[in-house]
Amino acid sequence: MIKSREPFKVAAVQFNPRLNRRNSNIRELAKVVREAAENGAKLIVTPEMATTGYHYLDRSAVAPYVDTIPGITTAQFTQIAKEYGTYIVIGLAEHDLTSGLFYNSAALVGPEGYIGKYRKIHQWVVENYWSCWGDMGCPVFETELGRIAMIICQDSTYFESARLAAVNGADILCFPTNSSGASISLLQHWAEMNGLYVVSANRSNTEEDFHMIGLSAVWSPSGKKLAEAPYSAFEDETKEEARIIYGDVDPDHYDNMAKERMLERRMESYKDLMLFLGPWDYVKNTVSRDIHAAALQYEPVIGDKKANLEKVKQLVYEKVDAGVNLLVLPELSLVGPVNAKKKQEILPFAETDDGPSVREMKQLALEADAHVVFGFVEQEERHYYNTAVLISPQGEVIGKHRKIHLNEWDESWATPGTHIAVTPIDGFSRVGLMIGYDATFPEVAGVLAVKRADLICIPTSWNGDYGVDIGINQRMFPTPYPEGSLTTWDAVAKAAQSYTIVANFVGTEYEFKGRSAIYNLDQNYVNDQTVIANDTGEEVLMNNFMTMKSDWWLDQEKLILTRRTESYKPLVTQVPPFL
């Protein structure tokens, strides 16, 4: 349905409605939207609940201000859409006349009139007092500009929301929000991981002691920030003023690497995303554990097990602090990503899960008195796997993961794994594993969350082929992200609410990028911090943290209890329509 592949302008309207003033809010919002349209914006996004304000204590409080969709509000903005040939997303409180129920919704109108709506799936505390959970999934609407989807505010805390938009075929994700920072902190991640333009419209003022920080933004499918409004502090004298920010969307970028990765999704491995393990989940940890972890970063000698083993031992014995109880090594730790074009060429490096490399790592675990995660080429009958195992301090293999999503360099010889597992360890943690490229598929982190992993280890051999530097505005955090933080791995930690340890190689021959890391659960949480290794040199990166932040606004328990699995079915059953 796209009529033109020419770039076009989009606008995020940072508008601050007054509580309980629907009619005047609509008039004022229409003026700002009209200004954006006059300036050539072909897609205009407004904030969440832009016609009413946000804080309502119950159904009776919001009842005078709800509207049907289509209704009074959409009719007002349809006039502007028709006059200027533009598309407009309006955040509003919806009244469903058939059921009498209320929803926190967003409506899309265009030059031909009302197009469709979205009902917020994942709600924050305030809406629960009056609004029903969204019951429409994440629809995508065909327009002359491309395929448009909408999600709202708290939805972005759950990877499933933006992923549903991508799986359903979206090109552009519109994001009305009323955010103090949390809901906008992952938009860059979801833009880059899903190959979507994201247009985010926030507020910049204070309502009922809740301060919204502005930073409305436009993100490209590669995770590049195209435009951003200023940060709005509580004491900002201009915080009540409306702002419009503009960015350019190029339809040629609708086709991108992230969307191509959709072909590689392994839906059979994601089925557990549909499980709702609510309050009666008896396998979860209930006690926070003290973890002293180390990620080993070194330059491998490709194919030389002996040389790499000596290097690993040297790092452990000379640089790992006493008391470290977890060591994580890179992908295929003792051979590196060998250049094998067919299965016969991998044979010299392959061994069983009780082969010499595993035995050496068992001995290392015993001597270091620590859990060890390392990777090797596993042979089982005629199959070869890119495998990582978890070894206990007693020298026993207690967990295993076979890489599910293969890269160009291992797909010629490796059989993909199928199972995403969590290893429970008494007195320690529930450990989940993934390998390298697996991390680009957020479904893997989602399954690990469902299975209650409170620690995720990622052996990798990353050379910059995915992920981008975190570019979100650091003013929203009390402690900024450290330099070198990467969207992909941070998304794993945040989406699973599980501390995530990444171990990578360095070296010029294969251009490994280092940046081994230990990612925390929320950059606003000041007790534990994300730490990042350098990008060129060998290093042992260490960090102490306590698992399970049960005193925080969001933890894995709250995440699990607020997942809306009835909406997630397309993630485990559906091939995107653009493929």
C-alpha positions in Angstrom: 0.0 0.0 0.0 3.1 2.3 0.3 2.6 4.9 -2.5 6.1 6.4 -2.3 9.5 5.3 -1.1 10.5 8.9 -0.6 11.6 10.0 2.9 9.1 11.8 4.9 8.9 13.9 8.1 7.5 12.5 11.4 6.7 14.5 14.6 6.5 13.7 18.3 4.3 16.1 20.1 5.4 16.7 23.7 2.1 18.0 25.1 1.1 18.4 28.7 -2.7 18.0 29.3 -4.4 19.3 32.3 -6.2 16.7 34.5 -10.0 16.6 34.1 -10.0 19.1 31.2 -10.8 16.9 28.2 -12.4 19.5 25.9 -9.8 22.2 26.4 -7.0 19.6 26.2 -8.4 18.5 22.8 -8.5 22.1 21.6 -4.9 22.8 22.7 -3.6 19.5 21.5 -5.2 20.1 18.1 -3.4 23.4 17.8 0.0 21.8 18.3 -0.8 18.9 16.0 -1.9 21.3 13.3 1.4 23.1 13.7 3.3 19.9 13.2 1.1 19.1 10.1 1.7 22.6 8.7 5.4 22.0 9.1 5.1 19.0 6.8 4.9 16.1 9.3 3.2 13.1 7.7 3.0 11.1 10.9 2.3 12.8 14.2 2.4 11.0 17.6 0.9 12.5 20.8 1.5 11.3 24.4 -0.4 8.7 26.5 -3.8 10.0 27.8 -3.1 13.2 26.0 -6.7 14.4 26.1 -7.4 13.8 29.8 -4.3 13.7 32.0 -3.2 10.5 33.6 -4.0 10.1 37.3 -7.5 8.7 38.1 -8.3 6.8 41.2 -11.2 4.7 39.9 -13.8 4.3 37.1 -16.0 7.0 38.5 -13.2 9.6 38.4 -12.3 9.0 34.8 -15.9 8.3 33.6 -16.7 11.9 32.6 -13.7 12.1 30.4 -13.6 8.8 28.4 -14.4 8.7 24.8 -15.4 6.1 22.3 -13.1 5.1 19.4 -14.1 6.3 16.9 -15.7 9.2 18.6 -15.4 12.9 19.5 -11.7 12.9 19.7 -10.9 11.0 16.5 -13.4 13.2 14.6 -11.5 16.3 15.7 -8.1 15.0 14.6 -9.5 13.4 11.4 -10.3 16.9 10.2 -6.6 17.8 10.5 -5.5 14.6 9.0 -7.7 15.1 5.9 -6.7 18.7 5.5 -3.0 18.1 5.5 -2.8 14.5 4.3 -1.2 13.3 7.5 -1.5 10.4 10.0 -2.1 11.1 13.7 -1.8 8.9 16.8 -3.8 10.1 19.8 -3.5 8.7 23.3 -6.8 8.7 25.2 -9.0 7.0 27.7 -11.5 4.8 25.7 -15.1 3.8 26.6 -16.2 0.6 24.9 -20.0 1.1 24.6 -20.7 -2.6 24.1 -19.2 -3.8 27.3 -19.1 -0.5 29.3 -15.4 -1.1 30.0 -12.7 1.5 29.9 -9.2 1.1 28.3 -6.0 3.1 28.1 -5.8 3.3 24.3 -4.3 5.0 21.2 -6.2 5.7 18.0 -4.8 6.2 14.5 -6.5 8.5 12.0 -5.4 9.4 8.5 -6.5 11.2 5.4 -9.3 8.7 4.8 -10.5 9.0 8.4 -10.4 6.6 11.4 -8.0 3.7 10.8 -7.7 1.6 14.0 -6.7 1.5 17.6 -4.6 -0.2 20.2 -5.4 -1.0 23.8 -2.5 -1.0 26.3 -1.6 -4.5 27.2 0.8 -4.0 30.1 -0.4 -1.5 32.6 1.2 0.5 35.3 -0.2 0.8 38.8 -2.5 3.8 38.3 -4.4 2.5 35.3 -5.3 -0.7 37.1 -7.8 1.2 39.2 -10.0 2.0 36.2 -8.7 0.4 32.9 -9.0 -3.1 31.6 -6.0 -4.9 30.1 -5.8 -4.6 26.4 -7.5 -7.4 24.5 -6.6 -6.7 20.9 -3.0 -7.9 20.8 -0.8 -5.6 18.8 -2.5 -4.8 15.4 -0.5 -3.4 12.5 -2.2 -1.0 10.1 -1.3 -0.7 6.4 -0.9 3.0 5.3 0.6 5.0 2.5 3.6 5.6 4.8 4.1 1.9 5.7 2.9 -0.5 8.3 2.2 1.3 11.6 1.8 -0.2 15.0 1.3 1.3 18.5 2.2 0.4 22.0 1.9 2.5 25.1 4.3 3.4 28.0 4.7 0.5 30.3 4.5 -1.9 27.4 8.1 -1.2 26.5 9.2 -2.8 29.8 8.2 -6.1 28.2 10.2 -7.2 25.1 7.1 -8.9 23.8 5.3 -5.7 23.0 7.7 -4.3 20.4 8.4 -7.8 19.2 4.7 -8.4 18.5 4.7 -5.3 16.4 7.7 -6.6 14.4 6.3 -10.1 14.0 3.0 -8.6 12.9 4.9 -6.7 10.1 5.3 -3.2 11.4 7.7 -0.7 9.9 7.0 2.1 12.4 6.2 1.8 16.1 4.4 4.8 17.6 4.9 5.2 21.3 2.6 7.5 23.4 3.9 7.6 27.0 3.8 9.4 30.3 7.3 8.5 31.4 9.6 9.3 34.3 12.3 7.5 32.4 11.8 3.7 32.8 9.5 3.2 29.8 11.7 5.2 27.4 15.0 3.7 28.5 14.6 0.6 26.2 13.2 2.2 23.1 16.6 2.3 21.4 17.1 -1.5 22.1 13.7 -2.4 20.7 14.2 -0.2 17.6 17.5 -1.9 16.8 16.6 -5.4 17.7 13.4 -5.3 15.7 14.4 -3.1 12.8 11.7 -0.5 13.5 11.4 3.2 13.4 10.2 4.3 16.8 8.4 7.6 17.4 8.0 8.4 21.1 5.9 11.2 22.5 6.2 12.0 26.2 5.2 14.7 28.6 7.5 17.1 30.4 5.7 18.3 33.5 4.5 17.1 36.9 1.1 15.7 37.7 0.0 14.5 41.1 3.7 14.5 42.3 4.7 12.3 39.3 7.3 14.0 37.1 7.6 13.2 33.4 11.0 14.0 31.9 10.4 14.8 28.2 13.0 13.3 25.9 10.4 12.6 23.2 12.5 11.0 20.5 12.7 9.4 17.1 14.9 6.2 16.7 15.9 4.6 13.4 15.8 0.8 12.7 19.6 0.7 13.3 19.2 2.2 16.8 20.3 5.7 15.8 18.8 8.7 17.6 17.3 10.9 14.9 15.8 13.5 17.1 15.2 14.2 20.8 13.5 16.8 23.0 15.4 18.2 26.0 15.4 16.5 29.4 12.9 18.1 31.6 13.9 18.4 35.3 11.4 18.9 38.0 12.5 22.5 38.6 12.5 23.4 34.8 10.6 26.6 34.4 9.5 25.6 30.8 8.3 22.2 31.7 4.6 23.0 30.9 5.4 24.2 27.4 4.5 22.0 24.5 7.3 21.0 22.1 7.4 19.4 18.7 10.4 17.4 17.5 10.9 16.2 14.0 12.7 13.3 12.4 13.0 11.9 8.9 11.8 8.3 8.0 13.3 6.7 4.9 11.2 3.8 3.7 14.3 2.2 2.1 15.3 1.4 5.7 12.2 -0.7 6.3 14.2 -3.6 4.9 17.1 -4.2 7.2 19.2 -6.8 9.0 17.0 -7.0 12.0 14.0 -7.9 9.9 16.1 -10.4 8.0 16.9 -12.1 11.4 13.1 -12.7 11.7 13.7 -15.6 9.3 16.0 -17.2 11.8 13.5 -17.2 14.7 13.1 -20.7 16.2 9.5 -20.7 17.3 9.5 -24.3 18.6 12.1 -23.2 21.2 10.0 -20.3 22.4 6.8 -22.1 23.3 7.4 -21.5 27.0 6.7 -17.8 26.5 3.0 -18.8 26.6 3.3 -20.1 30.1 2.0 -18.0 33.0 3.9 -19.1 36.1 2.0 -16.9 38.5 2.2 -16.7 42.3 2.2 -20.5 42.7 5.6 -20.9 41.1 7.4 -23.3 43.4 10.8 -23.5 41.5 11.7 -19.8 41.9 14.4 -18.6 44.2 13.1 -16.7 47.2 16.4 -15.7 48.7 18.8 -13.1 47.2 22.3 -14.5 46.7 25.7 -12.9 46.8 27.5 -13.4 43.5 31.1 -12.6 42.9 31.5 -13.0 39.1 34.4 -12.8 36.7 34.3 -12.6 32.8 37.5 -13.6 31.2 38.5 -11.6 28.1 41.5 -12.7 26.0 42.8 -13.1 22.5 42.4 -16.7 21.3 44.9 -18.7 19.3 42.4 -20.0 16.8 42.3 -23.8 16.9 45.0 -24.2 19.5 43.4 -25.8 22.6 46.7 -26.1 24.5 47.7 -22.4 24.1 44.3 -21.2 25.0 44.0 -23.4 28.0 47.3 -22.0 29.3 46.1 -18.5 28.7 42.9 -19.2 30.6 44.7 -20.8 33.6 47.2 -17.8 33.7 44.3 -15.3 33.9 42.5 -17.3 36.5 45.5 -17.9 38.8 47.0 -14.5 38.4 44.1 -12.1 38.1 41.0 -13.6 39.6 40.3 -12.4 43.1 39.8 -14.8 46.0 36.1 -15.3 46.6 35.0 -15.3 43.0 32.3 -18.0 42.7 31.6 -17.8 39.0 33.9 -17.7 36.0 32.5 -17.1 32.5 34.7 -17.7 29.4 34.0 -16.7 25.7 32.3 -18.8 23.1 34.2 -22.0 22.0 36.6 -21.0 24.7 39.7 -23.1 23.9 39.5 -23.1 20.1 37.8 -19.8 19.1 35.5 -19.5 16.1 37.4 -21.8 13.8 37.0 -21.3 10.0 35.4 -24.6 9.1 33.4 -24.6 5.9 32.0 -28.1 6.3 31.5 -30.7 9.0 34.7 -32.7 8.1 36.8 -29.6 8.9 35.4 -29.2 12.4 36.2 -32.8 13.4 39.8 -32.1 14.8 38.3 -29.7 17.3 35.2 -31.7 18.3 34.9 -33.8 21.5 32.2 -35.3 23.6 30.9 -33.6 26.8 33.4 -35.7 28.7 36.3 -34.9 26.5 39.7 -33.5 27.3 38.6 -29.8 27.3 35.7 -30.5 29.7 38.0 -32.5 32.0 40.5 -29.6 32.1 37.7 -27.2 32.9 36.4 -29.5 35.6 39.8 -29.4 37.2 40.0 -25.6 36.9 36.6 -25.4 38.7 37.9 -27.6 41.5 41.1 -25.6 41.9 39.4 -22.2 41.7 36.5 -23.4 43.9 34.1 -21.7 41.5 31.4 -22.4 39.0 32.8 -22.3 35.4 30.9 -21.6 32.2 32.9 -22.4 29.0 32.2 -23.3 25.4 33.4 -26.1 23.1 32.7 -28.0 19.9 30.5 -30.9 21.1 30.2 -34.1 19.1 27.2 -36.4 19.6 27.1 -39.2 17.1 27.1 -37.5 13.7 26.1 -34.1 15.0 28.2 -31.2 16.1 27.0 -28.5 18.4 28.3 -25.1 19.5 27.9 -25.9 23.2 28.4 -24.2 26.6 28.4 -26.1 29.8 28.1 -25.1 33.5 30.5 -26.8 35.8 30.1 -26.9 39.6 33.0 -26.1 42.1 32.9 -29.9 42.7 34.0 -30.5 39.1 30.6 -31.8 37.8 28.8 -30.7 34.6 25.5 -29.5 35.9 24.1 -27.5 33.0 24.3 -27.3 29.2 23.2 -25.1 26.3 23.5 -25.8 22.6 23.5 -22.6 20.6 20.1 -22.3 19.0 20.7 -19.4 16.5 23.8 -20.0 14.4 26.0 -17.4 12.7 27.5 -17.5 9.3 30.7 -18.9 10.7 29.2 -21.9 12.5 26.0 -22.7 10.5 28.2 -24.7 8.0 29.0 -27.4 10.6 26.8 -27.0 13.7 23.4 -28.4 14.3 21.3 -25.9 16.1 20.1 -26.6 19.6 16.5 -26.6 20.5 16.2 -26.3 24.3 16.4 -23.3 26.5 17.1 -24.5 30.1 17.8 -23.1 33.5 20.0 -24.9 36.1 18.9 -24.5 39.7 21.9 -24.6 42.1 21.1 -24.8 45.8 22.5 -21.9 47.8 23.7 -20.2 44.6 21.4 -19.2 41.8 19.2 -20.3 39.0 21.5 -20.1 36.0 20.5 -19.6 32.4 22.8 -20.0 29.4 22.8 -18.6 25.9 25.6 -18.3 23.3 26.6 -15.3 21.3 24.1 -14.7 18.5 21.3 -16.1 20.6 21.2 -12.8 22.4 19.9 -11.0 19.4 16.6 -13.0 19.7 14.8 -11.5 22.8 12.6 -14.6 23.0 15.5 -16.5 24.5 15.8 -14.1 27.4 12.1 -14.2 27.7 12.0 -18.0 28.1 14.8 -17.8 30.7 12.7 -15.3 32.7 9.7 -17.6 32.5 11.9 -20.3 33.9 13.1 -18.0 36.6 16.8 -17.6 35.8 18.2 -14.9 38.1 21.6 -15.2 36.5 22.4 -15.4 32.7 25.8 -16.3 31.3 26.6 -15.5 27.6 29.8 -16.8 26.2 30.3 -14.9 22.9 32.7 -14.1 20.1 31.3 -10.7 19.2 32.9 -8.6 16.5 30.4 -5.9 16.1 28.0 -7.8 13.8 25.0 -6.8 16.0 24.1 -4.3 18.7 24.9 -0.6 19.0 26.3 1.6 21.7 23.6 2.6 24.2 22.7 6.2 23.1 19.8 6.9 25.4 20.0 10.2 27.3 22.0 9.6 30.4 20.4 12.4 32.4 17.5 10.1 33.4 19.8 7.9 35.5 21.6 8.7 38.8 24.6 6.8 37.5 25.1 6.8 33.7 25.8 3.6 31.8 29.6 3.0 31.5 31.2 3.7 28.1 30.9 0.6 25.8 27.5 -0.5 27.0 25.7 -2.5 24.2 22.0 -2.6 23.5 21.8 -6.3 22.8 23.2 -7.5 26.1 21.6 -4.8 28.2 18.3 -5.9 26.7 18.8 -9.5 27.9 19.3 -8.3 31.5 16.4 -5.9 31.4 13.9 -8.1 29.6 14.6 -11.1 31.9 15.3 -9.1 35.0 18.3 -11.3 35.5 21.9 -10.3 36.0 23.8 -11.0 32.8 27.5 -11.8 32.4 29.0 -11.6 28.9 32.5 -12.9 28.1 34.0 -12.0 24.8 37.4 -12.3 22.9 39.7 -9.5 21.8 42.1 -9.6 18.9 42.8 -8.0 15.6 42.8 -11.1 13.3 39.1 -11.7 13.7 38.3 -8.1 14.9 36.8 -9.2 18.2 35.5 -6.2 20.1 35.9 -7.1 23.7 33.5 -5.3 26.0 32.9 -8.3 28.2 30.4 -7.1 30.7 28.2 -7.7 33.8 24.8 -5.9 33.3 22.5 -5.1 36.2 18.7 -5.0 36.3 18.0 -1.3 36.2 20.5 1.6 35.8 18.4 3.6 38.3 19.3 1.0 41.0 22.4 2.5 42.6 23.4 -0.4 44.8 24.7 -2.5 41.9 26.2 -1.1 38.7 26.8 -2.4 35.2 30.6 -2.8 34.5 32.2 -3.0 31.0 35.6 -4.3 30.0 37.9 -2.5 27.5 37.5 -3.2 23.8 41.1 -4.1 22.9 43.0 -5.7 25.7 43.0 -8.9 27.8 41.2 -8.4 31.1 39.4 -10.2 33.9 36.3 -8.2 34.6 34.9 -8.8 38.1 31.8 -7.5 40.0 29.9 -8.2 43.1 26.1 -8.1 43.2 23.1 -9.5 45.0 20.4 -11.3 42.9 16.7 -10.5 43.1 15.8 -6.9 43.8 12.6 -7.5 45.6 12.5 -4.0 47.0 12.6 -2.3 43.6 9.8 -1.0 41.4 10.3 -3.9 39.0 11.9 -7.2 39.6 11.5 -10.6 38.0 8.6 -11.6 40.3 6.6 -8.5 39.2 7.6 -9.0 35.6 6.3 -12.6 35.7 3.0 -11.6 37.4 2.3 -8.9 34.9 3.1 -10.7 31.7 0.0 -10.9 29.4 0.5 -14.3 27.7 -2.9 -14.3 26.0 -1.4 -11.6 23.6 1.9 -13.4 22.9 0.7 -16.2 20.6 2.1 -14.6 17.4 5.6 -14.8 18.9 5.5 -18.6 18.9 3.3 -19.4 15.9 3.5 -16.6 13.3 5.9 -15.8 10.4 6.1 -12.1 9.8 4.0 -11.1 6.7 6.9 -9.2 5.1 9.0 -12.3 4.7 
